Amino acid sequence: MAQTYEVTDSAKVNPNYGNWSTSLPKLKEALVRRGMSADATLRMFEDPRRDRLALEWSNATSAARFREGRITATMRGEIILDLDLDGQKYPPTPDGAFVTRGHLGYGDLEVKLSFSTSPTTSMATDSVKTVSAMLAASMREQVPHDVRFVFAGTDLTLWASEAFLSEHVPHFKTLLASEFAEGTLAAPASGFTNKPVPAPHRLFEDSDDETDELLQKSYADRVKERTKPVAPGKTITVAESAYTTYAAVLLWVLTHEIDFAPLKSTGLEARADFLKKALDSDAFLPAPASPKSVFRLAHLLELKDLQDQAVAEFMHQLTYNNAAEELFSDVSCAYPEIRDAALAFVSKTAQEVEKSEGWKQVMQRADQDGLPSGASHVALLLAKRLITGA
């Protein structure tokens, strides 16, 4: 179920020949948690040229994304700024400003950000979902595709077009143009095999592997495909990502829509229930994928926009209870973007996090030498933030 959030910054407007301004710390914190770059600045200021106030931002190298949202500014009970953020990102550009309505004057100012979101609700409309379902279904058939993805440890496969992948995914432009080790060109009658590739030892724990198991055991009819090749093609063996993750990411490349699953740290039972309901409700769309798994694959495939979207989703799912576990996870220790998102949350809510059961469990793992490589560096970074406030 969607939840509604509101944050408000207040100030007294006292025009002073172009020198009045006020920062918006609460709005900035909320926007950063939704994906805006932490180095961005946000303020209301006096624009004497227009005799107006303006909402100004700068250095926003990444933006917050919203399914439903709005920014309003009121002064003396009158709405002077009303920004609709439904399906939009904010800030829309790295630097800019929106000028308010009405003449400048004295009074109490309120700037409010409100948004409705669910970390596991798709932003897609019904029509987009219909198109997405058709595209997802085509990913399970060779025709008209010529690249097959096979997933180590499973009998699941996906199909895609080499031309499309090379044009839209930087990683594949290089990979498919070369004599890559895991890719082979094969005639229909030979070369392709449906024998599963043995599961490798993964570098990272991946909750999407569990979704793959669910797909194979209970939802085999979702992934039926024409396994017999009908034309030559290349095979890519995927060892470090789950089928669930790849299916979601490839569909994002086609539609820029993706459904995220709850983090494992939010609760195993709740996550399993959510996935079952999601798979039951839509038999054709890919299963929702973990934001951390999506980030890792987007990082490999050089999909910057999807990386930002996955980090924003990861940040949104952090809580007092799971933040410590996520901060000291193997993915956080390996990827600065995930680490910094968790660091920002923990450093700002340190007192609440320290009281949580999740923090106690991390401390127990530390006592038993059970934290991943790189955890000591993360701990030093956290200590520095808590000491300096930076």
C-alpha positions in Angstrom: 0.0 0.0 0.0 1.3 3.5 -0.9 2.3 5.8 1.9 2.2 9.6 2.0 5.1 11.6 3.3 5.4 15.3 4.0 8.3 17.5 5.0 8.1 21.3 5.5 10.6 24.0 5.9 9.5 27.4 7.4 11.0 30.8 7.5 10.1 34.5 7.9 10.5 36.5 4.7 12.2 39.8 5.3 13.2 41.3 1.9 16.4 43.2 2.0 17.4 44.5 -1.4 18.2 41.2 -2.9 20.1 39.7 0.1 17.3 37.6 1.7 17.5 33.8 1.4 16.9 30.7 3.5 18.1 27.2 3.1 15.6 24.2 3.0 17.3 21.5 5.1 14.3 19.2 5.6 13.4 19.3 1.9 17.0 18.7 0.9 17.3 15.7 3.2 14.1 14.1 1.8 15.3 14.8 -1.8 18.7 13.3 -1.1 17.0 10.1 0.3 15.1 9.9 -3.0 18.2 10.2 -5.1 19.3 13.8 -5.4 23.0 14.3 -5.1 24.1 15.1 -1.5 26.3 18.0 -2.7 23.4 19.8 -4.2 22.2 23.1 -2.6 18.6 24.1 -2.2 17.2 27.5 -1.1 14.5 30.1 -1.4 15.8 33.5 -2.2 14.8 37.1 -3.0 14.9 37.8 -6.7 14.6 41.7 -6.8 14.7 41.8 -10.6 11.3 40.2 -10.7 10.0 41.3 -7.3 9.5 37.6 -6.5 10.8 34.8 -4.4 12.5 31.9 -6.2 13.2 28.2 -5.4 16.7 27.7 -6.5 18.9 24.6 -6.7 22.5 24.1 -7.9 25.1 21.3 -8.3 22.3 18.6 -8.6 24.3 16.0 -10.5 21.5 13.5 -9.8 17.8 13.9 -9.2 15.1 12.5 -6.9 12.4 10.5 -8.7 8.7 10.4 -7.8 5.7 8.3 -8.6 3.5 11.0 -7.1 4.7 14.2 -5.6 4.3 17.9 -5.2 6.3 20.9 -3.9 4.2 23.9 -2.7 5.2 27.2 -1.2 2.7 29.3 0.7 3.0 32.8 2.1 0.5 34.5 4.3 -1.9 31.6 3.5 -1.6 32.0 -0.3 0.0 29.4 -2.6 2.8 31.2 -4.4 4.5 28.1 -6.0 2.9 24.7 -7.0 5.1 22.1 -8.7 3.6 18.8 -9.9 6.2 16.0 -9.6 4.0 13.1 -10.7 6.2 10.7 -12.7 8.9 13.4 -12.7 12.4 13.9 -11.4 13.5 16.9 -9.3 15.6 18.9 -9.7 15.0 18.7 -13.5 18.4 20.1 -14.3 21.7 20.4 -12.4 21.2 24.2 -11.8 18.1 26.3 -12.0 15.2 28.1 -10.3 11.4 28.3 -10.3 10.0 31.8 -9.7 7.0 32.2 -7.4 3.7 34.0 -8.2 2.7 37.2 -6.5 4.7 40.3 -5.4 7.4 40.1 -2.8 6.4 41.0 0.7 6.9 40.3 4.4 5.4 37.2 6.1 5.6 33.6 7.1 6.8 31.2 4.4 6.2 27.5 4.2 7.8 25.2 1.6 6.4 21.7 1.6 7.4 18.5 -0.2 4.7 15.8 -0.2 4.9 12.5 -2.0 3.2 9.1 -2.1 5.3 6.1 -2.7 5.7 2.4 -2.0 9.2 0.9 -2.4 7.7 -2.0 -4.3 5.1 -0.4 -6.4 5.6 0.0 -10.2 5.5 3.5 -11.7 4.0 2.0 -14.8 0.6 2.8 -16.1 -1.7 0.0 -17.3 -0.9 0.7 -20.9 2.9 0.6 -20.2 2.4 -2.6 -18.3 0.6 -4.1 -21.3 3.5 -3.2 -23.6 6.0 -4.4 -21.0 4.3 -7.7 -20.7 4.4 -8.2 -24.5 8.1 -7.3 -24.6 8.9 -9.5 -21.6 7.1 -12.4 -23.3 9.2 -11.9 -26.4 12.4 -12.1 -24.3 11.6 -15.8 -23.8 11.5 -16.6 -27.5 14.5 -16.6 -29.9 12.6 -15.1 -32.9 13.4 -12.3 -33.7 16.4 -12.3 -31.3 20.0 -13.6 -31.9 21.6 -13.4 -28.4 20.8 -15.9 -25.7 21.6 -15.4 -22.0 22.0 -18.6 -20.0 22.2 -18.4 -16.2 24.7 -20.6 -14.3 23.0 -22.9 -11.9 19.6 -22.7 -13.5 17.8 -23.8 -16.7 16.4 -20.3 -17.3 17.2 -18.3 -20.4 16.5 -14.9 -22.0 16.7 -13.7 -25.5 17.6 -10.3 -26.9 18.7 -8.6 -30.1 22.4 -8.0 -30.7 21.7 -4.8 -32.6 19.5 -3.4 -29.8 21.9 -4.4 -27.0 24.9 -2.9 -28.8 23.0 0.4 -29.4 21.5 0.9 -25.9 23.9 -0.9 -23.5 27.5 0.3 -23.6 28.9 -2.9 -22.1 27.4 -5.0 -24.8 28.6 -2.8 -27.6 32.1 -3.8 -26.7 31.4 -7.4 -25.6 29.4 -8.5 -28.6 31.8 -6.9 -31.1 34.7 -8.9 -29.7 35.6 -12.6 -29.5 34.5 -12.7 -25.9 35.2 -15.9 -23.9 31.6 -16.6 -22.9 30.0 -15.8 -26.2 29.9 -18.1 -29.2 28.2 -18.0 -32.6 26.4 -21.2 -33.3 24.3 -22.8 -36.1 20.8 -23.9 -35.2 21.6 -27.6 -35.4 24.7 -27.4 -33.2 26.5 -25.3 -30.6 23.4 -24.4 -28.6 22.8 -26.6 -25.6 20.1 -26.6 -23.0 22.2 -28.3 -20.4 22.4 -26.1 -17.3 25.7 -24.5 -16.6 26.9 -25.4 -13.1 26.4 -22.8 -10.4 29.5 -20.8 -9.6 30.6 -19.4 -6.2 29.1 -15.9 -6.2 31.2 -13.0 -5.1 28.1 -11.4 -3.5 25.1 -12.8 -1.6 22.2 -12.2 -4.0 18.6 -12.3 -2.8 17.4 -12.5 -6.4 18.8 -16.0 -6.5 16.0 -17.0 -4.1 13.5 -15.4 -6.5 15.0 -17.6 -9.3 14.4 -20.7 -7.2 10.8 -19.6 -6.7 10.4 -19.1 -10.4 11.8 -22.5 -11.2 9.8 -24.4 -8.6 6.4 -22.7 -8.6 6.3 -20.5 -11.7 7.8 -22.6 -14.4 5.0 -21.7 -16.8 6.0 -18.1 -16.6 9.4 -18.8 -18.3 8.4 -21.3 -20.9 10.4 -20.7 -24.1 11.1 -22.3 -27.4 14.3 -23.9 -26.3 15.2 -25.3 -29.7 17.2 -22.7 -31.7 15.9 -21.7 -35.1 18.7 -19.4 -36.2 22.4 -18.8 -35.5 23.1 -16.7 -32.5 25.5 -15.8 -29.7 25.3 -17.3 -26.2 26.3 -15.3 -23.1 26.7 -17.3 -19.9 25.8 -15.2 -16.8 27.6 -16.2 -13.6 27.4 -13.1 -11.3 23.8 -12.0 -11.7 20.4 -13.8 -11.3 17.9 -14.4 -14.1 15.4 -12.2 -12.1 17.8 -9.3 -12.1 18.7 -9.6 -15.8 15.1 -9.9 -16.9 14.1 -6.7 -14.9 17.1 -4.8 -16.2 16.7 -5.8 -19.9 13.0 -4.8 -19.7 14.1 -1.4 -18.1 16.4 -0.9 -21.2 13.4 -1.4 -23.4 10.8 0.6 -21.4 12.6 2.5 -18.5 10.2 0.8 -16.1 11.2 -1.5 -13.3 9.6 -3.1 -10.2 11.8 -3.4 -7.1 11.5 -6.1 -4.5 11.9 -5.4 -0.8 15.5 -5.7 0.6 16.1 -9.0 2.3 17.0 -7.1 5.5 13.4 -5.7 5.7 12.1 -9.2 6.7 12.3 -12.6 5.0 8.6 -13.5 5.5 7.3 -10.1 4.3 9.6 -10.3 1.2 8.5 -13.8 0.3 4.8 -12.8 0.7 5.4 -9.8 -1.5 7.1 -11.8 -4.3 4.4 -14.4 -4.3 1.7 -11.9 -4.6 3.6 -10.0 -7.3 4.1 -13.1 -9.4 0.5 -14.3 -8.9 -0.8 -10.9 -10.0 1.1 -10.6 -13.2 2.2 -13.8 -14.9 4.1 -12.1 -17.8 6.1 -9.3 -16.3 9.6 -10.1 -14.8 9.6 -10.7 -11.0 10.5 -7.6 -8.9 14.3 -7.4 -8.4 16.4 -6.3 -5.5 17.7 -2.7 -5.7 21.2 -3.8 -4.7 21.2 -6.6 -7.4 19.9 -4.1 -10.0 22.6 -1.6 -9.0 25.4 -4.1 -9.4 24.2 -5.2 -12.9 23.5 -1.6 -14.0 27.0 -0.7 -12.8 28.5 -3.5 -14.9 26.4 -2.6 -17.9 27.2 1.1 -17.5 23.6 2.2 -17.2 24.0 5.4 -15.1 20.3 6.3 -14.9 19.4 2.9 -13.7 22.2 3.0 -11.1 20.8 6.2 -9.7 17.3 4.8 -9.6 18.5 1.7 -7.8 20.4 3.7 -5.2 17.4 6.0 -4.6 15.2 2.8 -4.1 17.8 1.4 -1.7 17.9 4.6 0.3 14.1 4.6 0.5 14.1 1.1 2.0 16.6 1.9 4.8 15.2 1.8 8.3 16.6 2.1 11.8 16.6 -1.6 12.1 18.1 -2.7 8.8 20.5 0.2 8.1 23.5 -1.3 10.0 23.1 -4.6 8.2 23.1 -2.8 4.9 26.0 -0.6 5.8 28.2 -3.5 6.6 27.0 -5.8 3.7 29.3 -7.2 1.1 27.7 -5.0 -1.6 28.2 -1.8 0.5 31.8 -2.6 1.2 32.5 -3.1 -2.5 30.4 -0.2 -4.1 30.9 3.4 -2.8 27.5 4.5 -4.1 25.6 2.0 -1.9 28.0 2.5 1.0 27.6 6.3 0.9 23.8 6.0 0.8 23.9 3.8 3.9 26.5 6.0 5.6 24.4 9.1 5.1 21.4 7.4 6.7 23.2 5.9 9.7 25.2 9.0 10.5 22.0 11.1 10.5 20.1 8.6 12.6 22.9 7.2 14.7 21.1 7.2 18.1 18.1 5.3 16.7 20.2 2.9 14.7 22.4 2.1 17.7 19.4 1.1 19.7 18.1 -1.3 17.1 18.3 -5.1 17.0 20.0 -4.9 13.6 22.9 -2.9 15.2 23.3 -5.6 17.9 23.4 -8.3 15.3 26.1 -6.5 13.3 28.2 -6.1 16.5 27.9 -9.8 17.2 29.1 -10.6 13.7 32.0 -8.2 14.2 32.9 -10.0 17.5 32.9 -13.3 15.6 34.9 -12.0 12.6 31.9 -12.3 10.4 31.9 -9.0 8.6 32.9 -8.8 4.9 36.2 -7.6 3.7 36.2 -3.8 3.7 34.1 -3.5 6.8 36.9 -1.9 8.8 37.2 0.9 6.2 33.4 1.5 6.3 33.7 1.6 10.1 36.4 4.3 9.9 34.3 6.3 7.5 31.3 6.1 9.8 33.4 7.2 12.8 34.8 10.2 10.8 31.2 11.3 10.0 30.0 11.0 13.5 33.1 12.8 14.9 33.2 15.6 12.3 29.6 15.8 11.3 30.7 15.8 7.7 
